[in-house]
């Protein structure tokens, strides 16, 4: 519970992990997109 409170109260940790989650989400999207295009699924 203390870790969650620290995560929400500290903007540096919050924006770091939020940015990291966005980047990982974009990477996952492009991996799926690339695999679908390689397989010929339009």
mmCIF file of the N, C-alpha and C atoms, coordinates in Angstrom:
data_MODEL
# 
_entry.id   MODEL 
# 
loop_
_atom_site.group_PDB 
_atom_site.id 
_atom_site.type_symbol 
_atom_site.label_atom_id 
_atom_site.label_alt_id 
_atom_site.label_comp_id 
_atom_site.label_asym_id 
_atom_site.label_entity_id 
_atom_site.label_seq_id 
_atom_site.pdbx_PDB_ins_code 
_atom_site.Cartn_x 
_atom_site.Cartn_y 
_atom_site.Cartn_z 
_atom_site.occupancy 
_atom_site.B_iso_or_equiv 
_atom_site.pdbx_formal_charge 
_atom_site.auth_seq_id 
_atom_site.auth_comp_id 
_atom_site.auth_asym_id 
_atom_site.auth_atom_id 
_atom_site.pdbx_PDB_model_num 
ATOM 1   N N  . UNK A 1 1  ? 0.828  -1.194  0.000   1.00 0.00 ? 1  UNK A N  1 
ATOM 2   C CA . UNK A 1 1  ? 0.000  0.000   0.000   1.00 0.00 ? 1  UNK A CA 1 
ATOM 3   C C  . UNK A 1 1  ? 0.874  1.260   0.000   1.00 0.00 ? 1  UNK A C  1 
ATOM 4   N N  . UNK A 1 2  ? 1.982  1.191   0.711   1.00 0.00 ? 2  UNK A N  1 
ATOM 5   C CA . UNK A 1 2  ? 2.897  2.334   0.756   1.00 0.00 ? 2  UNK A CA 1 
ATOM 6   C C  . UNK A 1 2  ? 3.476  2.610   -0.631  1.00 0.00 ? 2  UNK A C  1 
ATOM 7   N N  . UNK A 1 3  ? 3.750  1.549   -1.391  1.00 0.00 ? 3  UNK A N  1 
ATOM 8   C CA . UNK A 1 3  ? 4.298  1.713   -2.736  1.00 0.00 ? 3  UNK A CA 1 
ATOM 9   C C  . UNK A 1 3  ? 3.299  2.425   -3.654  1.00 0.00 ? 3  UNK A C  1 
ATOM 10  N N  . UNK A 1 4  ? 2.020  2.081   -3.537  1.00 0.00 ? 4  UNK A N  1 
ATOM 11  C CA . UNK A 1 4  ? 0.989  2.738   -4.345  1.00 0.00 ? 4  UNK A CA 1 
ATOM 12  C C  . UNK A 1 4  ? 0.864  4.216   -3.976  1.00 0.00 ? 4  UNK A C  1 
ATOM 13  N N  . UNK A 1 5  ? 0.937  4.509   -2.684  1.00 0.00 ? 5  UNK A N  1 
ATOM 14  C CA . UNK A 1 5  ? 0.874  5.906   -2.233  1.00 0.00 ? 5  UNK A CA 1 
ATOM 15  C C  . UNK A 1 5  ? 2.073  6.693   -2.754  1.00 0.00 ? 5  UNK A C  1 
ATOM 16  N N  . UNK A 1 6  ? 3.239  6.088   -2.717  1.00 0.00 ? 6  UNK A N  1 
ATOM 17  C CA . UNK A 1 6  ? 4.447  6.731   -3.240  1.00 0.00 ? 6  UNK A CA 1 
ATOM 18  C C  . UNK A 1 6  ? 4.334  6.939   -4.749  1.00 0.00 ? 6  UNK A C  1 
ATOM 19  N N  . UNK A 1 7  ? 3.783  5.969   -5.452  1.00 0.00 ? 7  UNK A N  1 
ATOM 20  C CA . UNK A 1 7  ? 3.615  6.053   -6.912  1.00 0.00 ? 7  UNK A CA 1 
ATOM 21  C C  . UNK A 1 7  ? 2.717  7.223   -7.291  1.00 0.00 ? 7  UNK A C  1 
ATOM 22  N N  . UNK A 1 8  ? 1.622  7.405   -6.570  1.00 0.00 ? 8  UNK A N  1 
ATOM 23  C CA . UNK A 1 8  ? 0.657  8.458   -6.902  1.00 0.00 ? 8  UNK A CA 1 
ATOM 24  C C  . UNK A 1 8  ? 1.171  9.832   -6.467  1.00 0.00 ? 8  UNK A C  1 
ATOM 25  N N  . UNK A 1 9  ? 1.887  9.893   -5.355  1.00 0.00 ? 9  UNK A N  1 
ATOM 26  C CA . UNK A 1 9  ? 2.298  11.197  -4.821  1.00 0.00 ? 9  UNK A CA 1 
ATOM 27  C C  . UNK A 1 9  ? 3.534  11.763  -5.513  1.00 0.00 ? 9  UNK A C  1 
ATOM 28  N N  . UNK A 1 10 ? 4.387  10.914  -6.072  1.00 0.00 ? 10 UNK A N  1 
ATOM 29  C CA . UNK A 1 10 ? 5.620  11.399  -6.698  1.00 0.00 ? 10 UNK A CA 1 
ATOM 30  C C  . UNK A 1 10 ? 5.419  11.525  -8.207  1.00 0.00 ? 10 UNK A C  1 
ATOM 31  N N  . UNK A 1 11 ? 5.421  12.755  -8.743  1.00 0.00 ? 11 UNK A N  1 
ATOM 32  C CA . UNK A 1 11 ? 5.143  12.922  -10.179 1.00 0.00 ? 11 UNK A CA 1 
ATOM 33  C C  . UNK A 1 11 ? 6.232  12.348  -11.077 1.00 0.00 ? 11 UNK A C  1 
ATOM 34  N N  . UNK A 1 12 ? 7.470  12.289  -10.598 1.00 0.00 ? 12 UNK A N  1 
ATOM 35  C CA . UNK A 1 12 ? 8.547  11.735  -11.419 1.00 0.00 ? 12 UNK A CA 1 
ATOM 36  C C  . UNK A 1 12 ? 8.318  10.249  -11.665 1.00 0.00 ? 12 UNK A C  1 
ATOM 37  N N  . UNK A 1 13 ? 7.999  9.506   -10.618 1.00 0.00 ? 13 UNK A N  1 
ATOM 38  C CA . UNK A 1 13 ? 7.724  8.065   -10.763 1.00 0.00 ? 13 UNK A CA 1 
ATOM 39  C C  . UNK A 1 13 ? 6.473  7.860   -11.605 1.00 0.00 ? 13 UNK A C  1 
ATOM 40  N N  . UNK A 1 14 ? 5.440  8.669   -11.342 1.00 0.00 ? 14 UNK A N  1 
ATOM 41  C CA . UNK A 1 14 ? 4.168  8.520   -12.060 1.00 0.00 ? 14 UNK A CA 1 
ATOM 42  C C  . UNK A 1 14 ? 4.348  8.721   -13.558 1.00 0.00 ? 14 UNK A C  1 
ATOM 43  N N  . UNK A 1 15 ? 5.006  9.827   -13.958 1.00 0.00 ? 15 UNK A N  1 
ATOM 44  C CA . UNK A 1 15 ? 5.157  10.095  -15.385 1.00 0.00 ? 15 UNK A CA 1 
ATOM 45  C C  . UNK A 1 15 ? 6.153  9.151   -16.040 1.00 0.00 ? 15 UNK A C  1 
ATOM 46  N N  . UNK A 1 16 ? 7.132  8.672   -15.299 1.00 0.00 ? 16 UNK A N  1 
ATOM 47  C CA . UNK A 1 16 ? 8.082  7.704   -15.858 1.00 0.00 ? 16 UNK A CA 1 
ATOM 48  C C  . UNK A 1 16 ? 7.367  6.409   -16.232 1.00 0.00 ? 16 UNK A C  1 
ATOM 49  N N  . UNK A 1 17 ? 6.605  5.876   -15.292 1.00 0.00 ? 17 UNK A N  1 
ATOM 50  C CA . UNK A 1 17 ? 5.917  4.615   -15.572 1.00 0.00 ? 17 UNK A CA 1 
ATOM 51  C C  . UNK A 1 17 ? 4.764  4.792   -16.551 1.00 0.00 ? 17 UNK A C  1 
ATOM 52  N N  . UNK A 1 18 ? 4.116  5.951   -16.545 1.00 0.00 ? 18 UNK A N  1 
ATOM 53  C CA . UNK A 1 18 ? 3.063  6.213   -17.525 1.00 0.00 ? 18 UNK A CA 1 
ATOM 54  C C  . UNK A 1 18 ? 3.654  6.286   -18.929 1.00 0.00 ? 18 UNK A C  1 
ATOM 55  N N  . UNK A 1 19 ? 4.756  6.993   -19.072 1.00 0.00 ? 19 UNK A N  1 
ATOM 56  C CA . UNK A 1 19 ? 5.429  7.068   -20.375 1.00 0.00 ? 19 UNK A CA 1 
ATOM 57  C C  . UNK A 1 19 ? 5.929  5.720   -20.835 1.00 0.00 ? 19 UNK A C  1 
ATOM 58  N N  . UNK A 1 20 ? 6.460  4.944   -19.904 1.00 0.00 ? 20 UNK A N  1 
ATOM 59  C CA . UNK A 1 20 ? 6.938  3.605   -20.237 1.00 0.00 ? 20 UNK A CA 1 
ATOM 60  C C  . UNK A 1 20 ? 5.789  2.710   -20.694 1.00 0.00 ? 20 UNK A C  1 
ATOM 61  N N  . UNK A 1 21 ? 4.633  2.825   -20.033 1.00 0.00 ? 21 UNK A N  1 
ATOM 62  C CA . UNK A 1 21 ? 3.464  2.032   -20.423 1.00 0.00 ? 21 UNK A CA 1 
ATOM 63  C C  . UNK A 1 21 ? 2.980  2.420   -21.821 1.00 0.00 ? 21 UNK A C  1 
ATOM 64  N N  . UNK A 1 22 ? 3.018  3.708   -22.134 1.00 0.00 ? 22 UNK A N  1 
ATOM 65  C CA . UNK A 1 22 ? 2.607  4.168   -23.468 1.00 0.00 ? 22 UNK A CA 1 
ATOM 66  C C  . UNK A 1 22 ? 3.552  3.620   -24.538 1.00 0.00 ? 22 UNK A C  1 
ATOM 67  N N  . UNK A 1 23 ? 4.851  3.696   -24.282 1.00 0.00 ? 23 UNK A N  1 
ATOM 68  C CA . UNK A 1 23 ? 5.831  3.211   -25.252 1.00 0.00 ? 23 UNK A CA 1 
ATOM 69  C C  . UNK A 1 23 ? 5.687  1.708   -25.463 1.00 0.00 ? 23 UNK A C  1 
ATOM 70  N N  . UNK A 1 24 ? 5.512  0.951   -24.390 1.00 0.00 ? 24 UNK A N  1 
ATOM 71  C CA . UNK A 1 24 ? 5.334  -0.507  -24.523 1.00 0.00 ? 24 UNK A CA 1 
ATOM 72  C C  . UNK A 1 24 ? 4.046  -0.822  -25.264 1.00 0.00 ? 24 UNK A C  1 
ATOM 73  N N  . UNK A 1 25 ? 2.983  -0.052  -25.003 1.00 0.00 ? 25 UNK A N  1 
ATOM 74  C CA . UNK A 1 25 ? 1.726  -0.250  -25.728 1.00 0.00 ? 25 UNK A CA 1 
ATOM 75  C C  . UNK A 1 25 ? 1.880  0.003   -27.218 1.00 0.00 ? 25 UNK A C  1 
ATOM 76  N N  . UNK A 1 26 ? 2.600  1.051   -27.585 1.00 0.00 ? 26 UNK A N  1 
ATOM 77  C CA . UNK A 1 26 ? 2.842  1.341   -29.004 1.00 0.00 ? 26 UNK A CA 1 
ATOM 78  C C  . UNK A 1 26 ? 3.675  0.226   -29.636 1.00 0.00 ? 26 UNK A C  1 
ATOM 79  N N  . UNK A 1 27 ? 4.673  -0.264  -28.911 1.00 0.00 ? 27 UNK A N  1 
ATOM 80  C CA . UNK A 1 27 ? 5.509  -1.360  -29.434 1.00 0.00 ? 27 UNK A CA 1 
ATOM 81  C C  . UNK A 1 27 ? 4.675  -2.616  -29.681 1.00 0.00 ? 27 UNK A C  1 
ATOM 82  N N  . UNK A 1 28 ? 3.813  -2.948  -28.746 1.00 0.00 ? 28 UNK A N  1 
ATOM 83  C CA . UNK A 1 28 ? 2.966  -4.134  -28.907 1.00 0.00 ? 28 UNK A CA 1 
ATOM 84  C C  . UNK A 1 28 ? 2.032  -3.955  -30.104 1.00 0.00 ? 28 UNK A C  1 
ATOM 85  N N  . UNK A 1 29 ? 1.470  -2.750  -30.262 1.00 0.00 ? 29 UNK A N  1 
ATOM 86  C CA . UNK A 1 29 ? 0.601  -2.490  -31.403 1.00 0.00 ? 29 UNK A CA 1 
ATOM 87  C C  . UNK A 1 29 ? 1.338  -2.709  -32.721 1.00 0.00 ? 29 UNK A C  1 
ATOM 88  N N  . UNK A 1 30 ? 2.568  -2.172  -32.839 1.00 0.00 ? 30 UNK A N  1 
ATOM 89  C CA . UNK A 1 30 ? 3.299  -2.292  -34.094 1.00 0.00 ? 30 UNK A CA 1 
ATOM 90  C C  . UNK A 1 30 ? 3.786  -3.715  -34.347 1.00 0.00 ? 30 UNK A C  1 
ATOM 91  N N  . UNK A 1 31 ? 4.075  -4.476  -33.302 1.00 0.00 ? 31 UNK A N  1 
ATOM 92  C CA . UNK A 1 31 ? 4.437  -5.884  -33.498 1.00 0.00 ? 31 UNK A CA 1 
ATOM 93  C C  . UNK A 1 31 ? 3.251  -6.651  -34.069 1.00 0.00 ? 31 UNK A C  1 
ATOM 94  N N  . UNK A 1 32 ? 2.078  -6.444  -33.500 1.00 0.00 ? 32 UNK A N  1 
ATOM 95  C CA . UNK A 1 32 ? 0.873  -7.118  -34.012 1.00 0.00 ? 32 UNK A CA 1 
ATOM 96  C C  . UNK A 1 32 ? 0.559  -6.656  -35.433 1.00 0.00 ? 32 UNK A C  1 
ATOM 97  N N  . UNK A 1 33 ? 0.694  -5.357  -35.686 1.00 0.00 ? 33 UNK A N  1 
ATOM 98  C CA . UNK A 1 33 ? 0.451  -4.791  -37.018 1.00 0.00 ? 33 UNK A CA 1 
ATOM 99  C C  . UNK A 1 33 ? 1.409  -5.386  -38.041 1.00 0.00 ? 33 UNK A C  1 
ATOM 100 N N  . UNK A 1 34 ? 2.702  -5.464  -37.686 1.00 0.00 ? 34 UNK A N  1 
ATOM 101 C CA . UNK A 1 34 ? 3.700  -6.001  -38.592 1.00 0.00 ? 34 UNK A CA 1 
ATOM 102 C C  . UNK A 1 34 ? 3.457  -7.476  -38.878 1.00 0.00 ? 34 UNK A C  1 
ATOM 103 N N  . UNK A 1 35 ? 3.140  -8.248  -37.860 1.00 0.00 ? 35 UNK A N  1 
ATOM 104 C CA . UNK A 1 35 ? 2.872  -9.691  -38.059 1.00 0.00 ? 35 UNK A CA 1 
ATOM 105 C C  . UNK A 1 35 ? 1.648  -9.876  -38.947 1.00 0.00 ? 35 UNK A C  1 
ATOM 106 N N  . UNK A 1 36 ? 0.615  -9.051  -38.757 1.00 0.00 ? 36 UNK A N  1 
ATOM 107 C CA . UNK A 1 36 ? -0.582 -9.167  -39.575 1.00 0.00 ? 36 UNK A CA 1 
ATOM 108 C C  . UNK A 1 36 ? -0.272 -8.825  -41.036 1.00 0.00 ? 36 UNK A C  1 
ATOM 109 N N  . UNK A 1 37 ? 0.553  -7.816  -41.284 1.00 0.00 ? 37 UNK A N  1 
ATOM 110 C CA . UNK A 1 37 ? 0.901  -7.452  -42.656 1.00 0.00 ? 37 UNK A CA 1 
ATOM 111 C C  . UNK A 1 37 ? 1.775  -8.504  -43.308 1.00 0.00 ? 37 UNK A C  1 
ATOM 112 N N  . UNK A 1 38 ? 2.684  -9.099  -42.552 1.00 0.00 ? 38 UNK A N  1 
ATOM 113 C CA . UNK A 1 38 ? 3.554  -10.139 -43.107 1.00 0.00 ? 38 UNK A CA 1 
ATOM 114 C C  . UNK A 1 38 ? 2.745  -11.362 -43.490 1.00 0.00 ? 38 UNK A C  1 
ATOM 115 N N  . UNK A 1 39 ? 1.736  -11.686 -42.674 1.00 0.00 ? 39 UNK A N  1 
ATOM 116 C CA . UNK A 1 39 ? 0.896  -12.844 -42.967 1.00 0.00 ? 39 UNK A CA 1 
ATOM 117 C C  . UNK A 1 39 ? -0.104 -12.573 -44.093 1.00 0.00 ? 39 UNK A C  1 
ATOM 118 N N  . UNK A 1 40 ? -0.209 -11.343 -44.525 1.00 0.00 ? 40 UNK A N  1 
ATOM 119 C CA . UNK A 1 40 ? -1.090 -10.997 -45.632 1.00 0.00 ? 40 UNK A CA 1 
ATOM 120 C C  . UNK A 1 40 ? -2.521 -10.732 -45.233 1.00 0.00 ? 40 UNK A C  1 
ATOM 121 N N  . UNK A 1 41 ? -2.767 -10.537 -43.941 1.00 0.00 ? 41 UNK A N  1 
ATOM 122 C CA . UNK A 1 41 ? -4.120 -10.229 -43.469 1.00 0.00 ? 41 UNK A CA 1 
ATOM 123 C C  . UNK A 1 41 ? -4.320 -8.723  -43.557 1.00 0.00 ? 41 UNK A C  1 
ATOM 124 N N  . UNK A 1 42 ? -5.151 -8.293  -44.489 1.00 0.00 ? 42 UNK A N  1 
ATOM 125 C CA . UNK A 1 42 ? -5.397 -6.854  -44.626 1.00 0.00 ? 42 UNK A CA 1 
ATOM 126 C C  . UNK A 1 42 ? -6.616 -6.516  -43.878 1.00 0.00 ? 42 UNK A C  1 
# 
